[in-house]
Amino acid sequence: MGRAFPEIITRDLAGSTGLYAIPLERLHRDDAAFGVRPAKAPGVSAERSLALGAGANRLGYGEYWIRGGKLEARLTIEDPQRQNMVRVITESAAALEPLEAADALAREVSQQAEPYPTRSRAVLEAYCDALESDDSAARSRLLEAAIAGDPNYLPPYFLLSQQTARQDRGAAVALLERALARGAKTPERERARGSFLAASLRGDSAAAIQSLRAWSRLTPNDPEVWRALGQEAMARHQHTQAMQALQKALSIEPEDIDALNRQGYAAAYAGQLDTAMTALQRYQALRPLDANPLDSMGDVNLLLGRLRDAEKFYLQAARKDPGFLGGGESFKAAMARLMSGDIAGADTLFKQFADARAAAKDPLADFRKAQWAWITGRRKEGLDQMAVFARSAEQSSARQAVSQAYGQLAIWSVALGDRGKAAEFARRASAVVQFLSQPTATASEWSARVDRAFPVPGEKQAKETALAYALLANKEFAEAASVLERLYGYGAANANESFAVMLAWAYLETGKPKEAAALLRFNPLPSPAGVQELSVFDFPRLFYLRGRVAARAGNPQQAESYYKLFLKLSGDEPLEWGEEAAAGKGSSAP
């Protein structure tokens, strides 16, 4: 009953306006930060710090006892800021029947409280025992017993599906669909939550966001739902809607640093830098010792082309915490400078990153230097350095380093049009690189190849990604656009800007300049780990594509500026794709 009372009261209050009752799973999400507490631990202190950490501005705690054949319960509500008791509520019911007493307590808190969705004491007991169990097998048995006892009671389905999904996503989806099949016998709010969980497991973004919208109407004061709605909107590149959802979450929990950080990115992608910076400055004020707010400020400025400001914030983050992101802030600053065309200044900043990686005994320190040489236009130097590193890694038996080095050499060889050499390198590289290094073929043949290379259904995204790169490298632009539309259409925005550049390339080659222009608005965010293996597909191509868009739009001076920057960063080894020659035509380039 000690677990049942808070479980019942918080769920009864879930649909009430004007308050948010923080549920058990939210409280214990921060166990790692506050220290794990046994779920059965008695006393006010057991979950007090968790509640305060979750942003609670009222604490409800209580006692229950059996006296004269009756169950009596008292709920005390405290204002932790003023450290005084706001209200004391008492209720009673038949002995060993917490449902009636807990429902009555919830109604005293809010007249909008709804009855708990099961009336079976045995089912409630099994579910609460499952919540408190740290034995997965025992928890599964208890949840299955709860479902058998009341098939219309959905919380056990949800908890069991989360546990099942770790081993078998299909079985988890089937379990949720079984719950949803109960239809009108179950509360609408619970059905909306179940629909969202099922859609998320299926990877159905449209159904997920539809379910979230329904769920948000039914639980208007649950910031978790609004945050999830904002995240889903971001994944679908609906940035204004994401801002609105995150602002709603922040109106409920103004000090939620995760929502503030997400709001910063959503506003930047919506083109609202001032709004983005306001959110991130609030985040910084709440966490003045953290480097992440500064890193995020760097990101939003880089996205919108404010390169020197981005560099400044990245370097401030590096000074705040030199070990943050493995020292990757220096690399991000170097990329911001490189995008301005200042290769010498970027080299100086990159040296800070390279020195830090060497001091940390990073086995890939020289690998990263070779990648930097390539991306700054010194492609022959990069190739030579990478070949030396690969041979050295072979002698030291560093398998992962060998695979990465030969994989990078293979990708670069594909870009340079030497597929024979690429195939030779790829024999010691990953499956994706081996796939990309195959001989030139038609689009249909590449589709057949990718089916053979990635036969497992769970590899769908890796399969489509590999196919998109292969089609682009073979100039099969219409087919590449079709695949890239799916890849770009759903996913974290700041992880998808490379796909945006690639899709813009395909659109330009298939007569869709307006669609391409929309995709080229933002600068891709650099990875703090260094240059990415497949970056040759989007950098510095971004500037060449922007030049083409500007030329088509009748802005020859802007086009010329982009072409010059592209040529400066393209360097000494022309790619097989041939943009160097086209860009040399200036504003008349096709």
C-alpha positions as MATLAB code, in Angstrom:
seq = 'MGRAFPEIITRDLAGSTGLYAIPLERLHRDDAAFGVRPAKAPGVSAERSLALGAGANRLGYGEYWIRGGKLEARLTIEDPQRQNMVRVITESAAALEPLEAADALAREVSQQAEPYPTRSRAVLEAYCDALESDDSAARSRLLEAAIAGDPNYLPPYFLLSQQTARQDRGAAVALLERALARGAKTPERERARGSFLAASLRGDSAAAIQSLRAWSRLTPNDPEVWRALGQEAMARHQHTQAMQALQKALSIEPEDIDALNRQGYAAAYAGQLDTAMTALQRYQALRPLDANPLDSMGDVNLLLGRLRDAEKFYLQAARKDPGFLGGGESFKAAMARLMSGDIAGADTLFKQFADARAAAKDPLADFRKAQWAWITGRRKEGLDQMAVFARSAEQSSARQAVSQAYGQLAIWSVALGDRGKAAEFARRASAVVQFLSQPTATASEWSARVDRAFPVPGEKQAKETALAYALLANKEFAEAASVLERLYGYGAANANESFAVMLAWAYLETGKPKEAAALLRFNPLPSPAGVQELSVFDFPRLFYLRGRVAARAGNPQQAESYYKLFLKLSGDEPLEWGEEAAAGKGSSAP';
ca = [
       0.000    0.000    0.000;
       2.947    2.328    0.546;
       3.625    2.237   -3.221;
      -0.051    2.024   -4.169;
      -1.051    5.353   -2.615;
       1.369    7.553   -4.626;
       0.783    5.467   -7.781;
      -2.990    5.935   -7.552;
      -2.915    9.608   -6.607;
      -0.470   10.685   -9.328;
      -2.345    8.782  -12.030;
      -5.725   10.088  -10.819;
      -4.390   13.649  -11.115;
      -2.789   13.204  -14.550;
      -5.603   14.928  -16.433;
      -6.136   17.782  -13.979;
      -5.491   21.317  -15.166;
      -3.341   23.615  -13.091;
      -0.996   20.979  -11.684;
       1.395   18.216  -12.680;
       1.708   15.214  -10.389;
       5.165   13.751  -11.034;
       4.875    9.976  -11.591;
       7.162    7.292  -10.194;
       9.048    6.645  -13.439;
       9.908   10.344  -13.740;
      11.154   10.513  -10.152;
      13.433    7.507  -10.525;
      14.775    8.519  -13.921;
      17.417   10.512  -12.039;
      18.461    7.687   -9.715;
      21.970    7.676  -11.193;
      22.472   11.311  -10.187;
      20.894   11.162   -6.742;
      21.763    7.616   -5.715;
      19.498    4.600   -6.050;
      16.877    4.317   -3.320;
      14.924    1.126   -2.737;
      11.386    1.667   -3.979;
      10.045    0.358   -0.668;
      12.167    2.721    1.448;
       9.901    4.331    4.094;
       9.992    7.886    5.346;
       9.798   11.372    3.864;
      13.457   11.327    2.831;
      13.135    8.299    0.564;
      12.129   10.271   -2.539;
      12.305   13.884   -1.408;
      15.578   14.706   -3.190;
      14.312   12.972   -6.337;
      11.152   15.084   -6.284;
      13.080   18.308   -5.792;
      15.504   17.293   -8.532;
      12.533   16.744  -10.863;
      11.377   20.320  -10.220;
       8.596   19.771   -7.670;
       7.361   22.947   -5.933;
       4.971   20.994   -3.698;
       5.657   17.719   -1.907;
       2.932   15.309   -0.900;
       3.732   12.623    1.630;
       1.574   10.623    3.948;
       0.905    7.862    6.399;
      -1.660    5.092    6.522;
      -2.744    2.748    9.276;
      -5.390    0.131   10.111;
      -7.605    0.981   13.086;
     -10.938   -0.484   14.101;
     -11.244   -2.477   10.869;
     -10.686    0.626    8.744;
      -7.853    1.884    6.588;
      -7.074    5.500    7.438;
      -4.749    7.691    5.365;
      -3.368   11.188    5.746;
      -1.793   13.241    2.943;
       0.332   16.236    3.952;
       1.242   18.790    1.277;
       4.379   20.849    1.904;
       5.821   23.967    0.268;
       9.548   23.088    0.206;
      10.600   26.661   -0.530;
       8.975   28.053    2.600;
       9.313   24.760    4.487;
       5.759   24.859    5.781;
       2.714   22.634    5.529;
       0.143   23.908    3.048;
      -2.606   21.370    3.639;
      -3.418   18.166    5.495;
      -6.072   15.791    4.061;
      -7.435   12.653    5.746;
      -9.640    9.905    4.331;
     -10.698    6.410    5.347;
     -11.936    3.230    3.686;
     -12.427   -0.452    4.370;
      -9.322   -2.235    5.674;
      -6.763   -3.246    3.031;
      -8.629   -1.311    0.281;
      -6.334    1.572   -0.724;
      -8.144    2.322   -3.997;
     -11.127    3.999   -2.387;
      -9.028    5.996    0.093;
      -6.426    7.097   -2.494;
      -9.111    8.136   -5.005;
     -10.736   10.250   -2.287;
      -7.418   11.907   -1.418;
      -6.843   12.745   -5.095;
     -10.314   14.305   -5.374;
      -9.486   16.536   -2.415;
      -6.404   17.761   -4.263;
      -8.356   18.376   -7.507;
     -12.017   17.948   -8.326;
     -10.861   16.929  -11.829;
      -9.210   13.791  -10.484;
     -10.329   10.638  -12.292;
     -10.839    7.185  -10.719;
      -7.876    4.830  -10.960;
      -8.167    2.558  -14.040;
      -8.499   -0.744  -12.161;
     -10.755   -1.589   -9.229;
      -9.050   -4.905   -8.435;
      -6.927   -4.917   -5.288;
      -5.103   -8.072   -6.420;
      -4.221   -6.533   -9.783;
      -3.061   -3.319   -8.121;
      -0.924   -5.315   -5.686;
       0.744   -7.286   -8.500;
       1.485   -4.084  -10.411;
       2.925   -2.280   -7.391;
       5.075   -5.302   -6.523;
       6.359   -5.220  -10.130;
       7.227   -1.530   -9.775;
       9.318   -2.344   -6.716;
      10.985   -5.487   -8.076;
      14.587   -5.431   -9.306;
      14.305   -8.993  -10.678;
      13.285   -8.833  -14.358;
      11.851  -12.365  -14.419;
       9.785  -11.758  -11.290;
       8.655   -8.408  -12.643;
       7.484  -10.016  -15.889;
       5.488  -12.648  -13.965;
       3.831   -9.988  -11.804;
       2.934   -7.819  -14.792;
       1.513  -10.787  -16.696;
      -0.576  -11.639  -13.612;
      -1.854   -8.058  -13.463;
      -2.815   -8.175  -17.164;
      -4.570  -11.522  -16.714;
      -6.471  -10.176  -13.695;
      -7.724   -7.076  -15.518;
      -7.055   -7.002  -19.296;
      -8.479   -3.454  -19.490;
      -5.825   -2.070  -17.106;
      -3.099   -0.710  -19.395;
      -0.176    0.365  -17.113;
       1.138   -3.225  -16.781;
       1.196   -3.541  -20.594;
       3.297   -0.372  -20.829;
       5.835   -1.454  -18.219;
       6.103   -4.955  -19.650;
       6.523   -3.626  -23.208;
       9.485   -1.498  -22.098;
      11.141   -4.550  -20.603;
      10.302   -6.760  -23.601;
      11.581   -4.211  -26.154;
      15.156   -4.704  -24.921;
      15.128   -8.208  -26.398;
      12.311   -8.213  -28.959;
      10.806   -5.007  -30.328;
       8.270   -6.948  -32.380;
       6.951   -8.722  -29.296;
       6.753   -5.395  -27.463;
       4.708   -3.860  -30.293;
       2.405   -6.914  -30.314;
       1.859   -6.525  -26.570;
       0.917   -2.858  -26.961;
      -1.396   -3.612  -29.866;
      -3.078   -6.221  -27.672;
      -3.613   -3.514  -25.046;
      -4.987   -1.032  -27.575;
      -7.401   -3.663  -28.888;
      -9.328   -3.293  -25.611;
     -10.719   -0.106  -27.219;
     -13.318    1.942  -25.351;
     -13.016   -0.281  -22.281;
      -9.844    1.642  -21.390;
      -9.336    5.354  -20.558;
      -8.683    7.563  -23.586;
      -5.539    9.027  -22.006;
      -4.065    5.559  -21.513;
      -4.863    4.633  -25.126;
      -3.088    7.766  -26.386;
      -0.002    6.859  -24.352;
      -0.069    3.269  -25.609;
      -0.451    4.431  -29.218;
       2.593    6.653  -28.846;
       4.704    3.865  -27.342;
       3.694    1.455  -30.114;
       4.314    3.991  -32.885;
       7.743    4.811  -31.437;
       8.737    1.150  -31.384;
       7.537    0.720  -34.982;
       9.410    3.837  -36.084;
       6.144    5.360  -37.368;
       6.809    9.067  -36.875;
       3.464   10.265  -38.263;
       1.495    8.011  -35.899;
       3.776    8.961  -32.998;
       3.170   12.676  -33.384;
      -0.571   12.157  -33.864;
      -0.703   10.139  -30.631;
       1.339   12.756  -28.794;
      -1.060   15.491  -29.839;
      -3.982   13.479  -28.486;
      -2.052   12.701  -25.312;
      -1.164   16.376  -24.784;
      -4.853   17.349  -24.970;
      -5.693   14.786  -22.315;
      -2.764   15.576  -20.005;
      -2.265   19.305  -20.610;
       0.120   19.812  -17.689;
       2.525   16.930  -18.275;
       5.819   18.495  -19.439;
       7.137   15.075  -20.481;
       4.441   14.870  -23.145;
       5.161   18.381  -24.423;
       8.887   17.661  -24.541;
       8.235   14.489  -26.508;
       5.945   16.417  -28.856;
       8.690   18.992  -29.378;
      11.236   16.286  -30.078;
       8.969   14.576  -32.602;
       8.282   17.903  -34.334;
      12.033   18.578  -34.543;
      12.582   15.153  -36.067;
      10.059   16.043  -38.769;
      11.725   19.466  -39.323;
       8.612   21.249  -38.008;
      10.645   23.761  -36.061;
       7.963   26.322  -35.204;
       5.723   23.572  -33.830;
       8.673   22.225  -31.862;
       9.256   25.673  -30.320;
       5.607   25.921  -29.292;
       5.593   22.487  -27.661;
       8.842   23.112  -25.812;
       7.608   26.512  -24.637;
       4.560   24.772  -23.169;
       6.858   22.348  -21.342;
       8.883   25.296  -20.028;
       5.752   27.096  -18.840;
       5.181   24.085  -16.560;
       8.829   23.512  -15.600;
      10.717   26.769  -16.228;
      14.003   25.346  -14.973;
      14.050   22.256  -17.174;
      17.525   22.524  -18.708;
      16.858   19.787  -21.282;
      13.828   21.670  -22.624;
      15.786   24.943  -22.630;
      18.584   23.331  -24.628;
      16.154   21.816  -27.128;
      14.345   25.144  -27.399;
      17.637   26.772  -28.368;
      18.097   24.406  -31.318;
      14.428   24.541  -32.359;
      14.538   28.353  -32.455;
      17.793   28.331  -34.434;
      16.343   26.007  -37.058;
      13.301   28.299  -37.183;
      15.712   31.161  -37.955;
      15.188   32.910  -34.606;
      18.674   33.408  -33.176;
      17.599   35.849  -30.442;
      15.029   33.363  -29.116;
      17.600   30.588  -29.281;
      20.169   32.577  -27.344;
      17.622   33.645  -24.707;
      16.796   29.995  -23.988;
      20.451   28.976  -23.859;
      21.436   31.924  -21.669;
      18.726   30.841  -19.228;
      20.208   27.336  -19.346;
      23.635   28.804  -18.629;
      22.308   30.811  -15.668;
      20.873   27.611  -14.168;
      24.071   25.605  -14.791;
      26.910   28.170  -14.683;
      29.608   25.531  -14.231;
      28.565   23.438  -17.259;
      30.236   23.750  -20.659;
      27.230   22.438  -22.586;
      25.256   25.739  -22.720;
      28.269   27.394  -24.348;
      28.652   24.513  -26.790;
      24.981   24.851  -27.737;
      25.426   28.605  -28.237;
      28.278   27.803  -30.571;
      26.090   25.356  -32.484;
      23.154   27.717  -33.003;
      25.465   30.488  -34.215;
      27.263   28.134  -36.595;
      23.961   26.839  -37.954;
      22.943   30.353  -38.914;
      26.300   31.375  -40.377;
      27.656   33.482  -37.509;
      30.994   31.732  -37.687;
      33.178   33.962  -35.522;
      30.552   33.994  -32.766;
      30.338   30.211  -32.999;
      34.119   29.915  -32.688;
      34.081   32.220  -29.651;
      31.494   30.120  -27.810;
      33.236   26.831  -28.645;
      36.506   28.162  -27.234;
      34.736   29.438  -24.126;
      33.320   25.945  -23.615;
      36.814   24.486  -24.020;
      38.174   26.836  -21.361;
      35.263   26.078  -19.046;
      35.887   22.326  -19.263;
      38.926   21.189  -21.296;
      37.733   17.577  -21.154;
      34.191   18.292  -22.382;
      33.289   16.161  -25.424;
      36.766   14.660  -25.308;
      38.333   18.034  -26.050;
      36.251   18.325  -29.221;
      35.380   21.996  -28.723;
      38.722   22.967  -30.287;
      37.871   20.914  -33.368;
      34.438   22.541  -33.644;
      36.089   25.958  -33.371;
      38.532   24.940  -36.101;
      35.651   23.958  -38.388;
      33.907   27.278  -37.753;
      37.080   29.103  -38.801;
      37.542   26.812  -41.822;
      34.049   27.610  -43.081;
      35.119   31.258  -43.269;
      37.962   30.298  -45.621;
      40.771   30.992  -43.130;
      42.728   27.765  -43.476;
      45.774   29.018  -41.548;
      43.631   30.119  -38.593;
      41.744   26.830  -38.693;
      45.064   24.935  -38.657;
      46.065   26.745  -35.460;
      42.812   25.786  -33.754;
      42.989   22.210  -35.021;
      46.489   21.896  -33.549;
      44.984   22.469  -30.106;
      42.632   19.553  -30.729;
      45.383   17.335  -32.166;
      47.752   18.089  -29.275;
      45.029   17.267  -26.747;
      44.294   13.949  -28.483;
      48.003   13.073  -28.560;
      48.349   13.951  -24.855;
      45.392   11.665  -24.138;
      47.235    8.812  -25.924;
      44.536    8.639  -28.585;
      45.569    5.811  -30.959;
      43.806    7.678  -33.791;
      45.637   10.992  -33.294;
      47.597   10.678  -36.559;
      44.499    9.339  -38.321;
      42.688   12.575  -37.407;
      45.594   14.671  -38.698;
      45.384   12.918  -42.079;
      41.631   13.585  -42.226;
      42.243   17.253  -41.428;
      44.769   17.552  -44.245;
      42.168   16.179  -46.665;
      39.279   18.379  -45.530;
      41.423   21.526  -45.717;
      42.204   20.895  -49.376;
      45.570   19.147  -48.978;
      44.200   15.917  -50.306;
      47.428   14.366  -51.565;
      49.051   15.052  -48.198;
      46.045   13.512  -46.446;
      46.185   10.403  -48.625;
      49.890    9.938  -47.956;
      49.498   10.446  -44.211;
      46.571    8.036  -44.045;
      48.502    5.367  -45.957;
      51.423    5.699  -43.529;
      49.034    5.469  -40.571;
      47.323    2.378  -42.036;
      50.630    0.537  -42.468;
      51.682    1.508  -38.949;
      48.386    0.264  -37.527;
      48.833   -3.062  -39.328;
      52.210   -3.548  -37.677;
      50.777   -2.813  -34.239;
      47.804   -5.198  -34.813;
      45.296   -2.444  -33.990;
      42.395   -3.988  -35.911;
      39.909   -1.184  -35.451;
      42.445    1.443  -36.499;
      43.385   -0.618  -39.557;
      39.736   -0.919  -40.594;
      39.098    2.802  -40.112;
      42.244    3.869  -41.990;
      41.676    1.625  -45.000;
      37.983    2.516  -44.941;
      38.828    6.200  -45.198;
      41.312    5.544  -47.989;
      38.666    3.577  -49.852;
      36.070    6.359  -49.540;
      38.542    8.939  -50.744;
      39.489    6.698  -53.677;
      35.820    6.379  -54.673;
      35.551   10.180  -54.588;
      38.650   10.470  -56.760;
      37.206    7.998  -59.274;
      39.671    5.164  -58.622;
      37.382    2.255  -57.772;
      40.103   -0.317  -58.374;
      42.204    1.146  -55.591;
      39.065    1.651  -53.488;
      38.221   -2.051  -53.734;
      41.755   -2.957  -52.713;
      41.573   -0.752  -49.616;
      38.014   -1.829  -48.787;
      39.001   -5.480  -48.273;
      40.242   -4.425  -44.825;
      37.390   -2.011  -44.071;
      33.797   -2.140  -42.812;
      30.864   -3.694  -44.662;
      29.507   -0.258  -45.620;
      32.828    0.766  -47.166;
      33.112   -2.553  -49.013;
      29.646   -1.969  -50.418;
      30.445    1.563  -51.612;
      33.716    0.485  -53.197;
      32.130   -1.909  -55.694;
      32.344   -1.163  -59.429;
      30.067    1.413  -61.004;
      26.596    0.028  -61.792;
      23.039    1.063  -62.620;
      20.608    2.156  -59.931;
      18.733   -1.145  -60.129;
      21.943   -3.111  -59.684;
      22.881   -1.027  -56.642;
      19.454   -1.801  -55.158;
      20.031   -5.506  -55.695;
      23.507   -5.241  -54.183;
      22.268   -3.484  -51.073;
      19.650   -6.187  -50.497;
      22.408   -8.790  -50.565;
      24.762   -6.748  -48.372;
      22.184   -5.894  -45.695;
      19.705   -8.800  -45.490;
      18.701   -8.278  -41.835;
      15.430   -6.274  -41.419;
      16.858   -4.381  -38.431;
      19.571   -2.887  -40.680;
      17.090   -0.792  -42.659;
      18.612    2.616  -41.902;
      22.195    1.450  -42.458;
      21.051   -0.174  -45.681;
      19.345    2.953  -47.002;
      22.261    5.147  -45.958;
      24.746    2.965  -47.826;
      22.485    2.941  -50.896;
      22.148    6.731  -50.875;
      25.927    7.241  -50.842;
      26.420    4.655  -53.565;
      23.803    6.206  -55.854;
      25.264    9.685  -55.414;
      28.779    8.456  -56.122;
      27.430    6.916  -59.348;
      25.509   10.081  -60.275;
      22.161    8.278  -60.121;
      20.594   11.444  -58.788;
      16.862   10.758  -59.168;
      17.107    7.427  -57.365;
      19.421    8.936  -54.729;
      16.902   11.706  -54.067;
      14.172    9.151  -53.403;
      16.274    7.372  -50.785;
      17.579   10.590  -49.221;
      14.063   11.978  -48.837;
      13.273    9.047  -46.552;
      16.510    9.418  -44.594;
      16.187   13.149  -44.151;
      12.451   13.095  -43.533;
      12.704   11.797  -40.007;
      15.544   12.104  -37.524;
      17.255   14.510  -35.165;
      17.698   17.713  -37.121;
      21.253   18.431  -36.060;
      22.251   14.874  -37.016;
      20.696   15.145  -40.470;
      22.303   18.183  -42.052;
      24.717   15.996  -44.030;
      21.694   14.283  -45.567;
      20.264   17.749  -46.268;
      23.334   18.722  -48.290;
      23.307   15.432  -50.176;
      19.588   15.725  -50.939;
      20.112   19.307  -52.134;
      22.810   18.012  -54.493;
      20.408   15.406  -55.888;
      17.643   18.009  -56.244;
      19.883   20.412  -58.151;
      20.837   17.643  -60.573;
      17.174   16.748  -61.111;
      15.834   20.263  -61.724;
      14.557   21.215  -58.252;
      16.542   24.349  -57.309;
      13.918   25.764  -54.923;
      13.798   22.554  -52.924;
      17.601   22.486  -52.891;
      17.821   26.078  -51.631;
      15.578   25.287  -48.650;
      17.917   22.467  -47.611;
      21.086   24.581  -47.799;
      20.077   27.231  -45.256;
      22.077   25.781  -42.373;
      25.698   24.861  -41.859;
      26.195   21.208  -40.841;
      27.259   20.923  -37.207;
      30.738   19.421  -36.848;
      31.203   16.304  -34.741;
      33.416   16.870  -31.685;
      35.108   13.547  -32.531;
      36.723   15.048  -35.644;
      36.227   14.705  -39.390;
      33.625   12.079  -40.289;
      34.478    9.217  -42.653;
      31.918   10.188  -45.312;
      32.205   13.976  -45.026;
      33.612   14.123  -48.573;
      29.995   13.892  -49.746;
      28.922   17.160  -48.096;
      32.004   19.277  -47.275;
      33.046   21.536  -48.951;
      30.350   20.596  -51.486;
      27.918   22.693  -49.436;
      29.501   25.898  -50.759;
      29.525   24.742  -54.370;
      25.820   23.911  -54.144;
      25.057   27.280  -52.560;
      26.908   28.897  -55.422;
      24.736   27.089  -57.946;
      21.576   28.128  -56.120;
      22.740   31.757  -56.014;
      23.626   31.688  -59.712;
      20.204   30.329  -60.635;
      18.566   32.981  -58.451;
      20.392   35.757  -60.324;
      22.935   36.614  -57.590;
      26.245   36.356  -59.490;
      28.374   38.062  -56.833;
      27.135   35.761  -54.094;
      27.626   32.773  -56.396;
      31.188   33.854  -57.143;
      31.927   34.187  -53.421;
      30.678   30.654  -52.725;
      32.596   29.215  -55.699;
      35.829   30.834  -54.530;
      35.397   29.415  -51.045;
      34.616   26.009  -52.491;
      37.694   26.035  -54.702;
      39.884   27.191  -51.835;
      38.787   24.249  -49.693;
      38.783   21.716  -52.544;
      42.544   21.646  -52.870;
      44.965   19.740  -54.978;
      43.258   16.445  -55.894;
      40.157   17.022  -58.073;
      37.245   14.748  -57.298;
      35.781   12.480  -59.930;
      32.444   14.252  -59.451;
      33.879   17.268  -61.280;
      32.581   20.287  -59.360;
      36.008   21.933  -59.376;
      35.873   22.467  -63.120;
      32.242   23.605  -63.048;
      32.867   26.050  -60.213;
      35.716   27.545  -62.207;
      33.152   28.903  -64.640;
      32.044   31.396  -62.000;
      28.489   32.641  -61.856;
      27.562   30.964  -65.121;
      28.099   27.484  -63.679;
      25.185   25.133  -64.330;
];
